[in-house]
């Protein structure tokens, strides 16, 4: 039984199929944090987006 458990652990340890998925998940989380840090501050990007959406809203309402 010990040999069987050891063999299964060895197979699981050497299996690298899920490593890429985990790496992409970590990259996604880091990118999300960066985007939130940029857009969370009161910056020119936020002001530009707000004015663009306000212009679109005004154009739709006046149509």
N, C-alpha and C positions, 0 to 999 in steps of 0.2 A: 504494500500500500504506500509506503514512504517513497519508493522508487516511482510509482505512478504519479504522486503529487509533485515530486521533484521534476519529473518529465513535463508535466503540464505547466508548471511554473517556468521552466526553461523555454518552452514553446511560446508562452505568453510574453516573456521578457524579450525574446528575440523578434517578435512580431512588430514590425514598424509601420503597419498600414494606417493606423490612426494618428501617427505623429504629425503628418502634414495637416490633417484637419485641426489638430490642436494648435499648430503654428499659425494657421490662417485665423483661427478664433482669437488668438492672442493679438495678432496684427489688427484685426477688426476692432477689438476692445481699445487698443492704443489709439487707433485712428479716431474712434468715437470720442475718446477723452480729449484729443487735440481739437477736434471740431467743437466740442462743448466749451473748451477753454477759450477758443477764439470768439465764438458767438455769444458767450455768456457775459462778456465784458461790454461796456457801452462803447462801441467803436464805430468808425465810419462805415464799416460794412453793414452793420445793423441799421444805421440811419439810412443808408442808401437803399437797402431792401425794404424798409418801412415806407420810404417815399415812393418807391416803385410800385409797391402793392397799393398804396393810397391812390396813386395816379391811375392804376388799372381799375380800382373800385370806382373812382370818380367817373372814368370814361364809360364804364358799364352802366352806372346809374344815370348818366346823362343821355345814354343812347335810347 
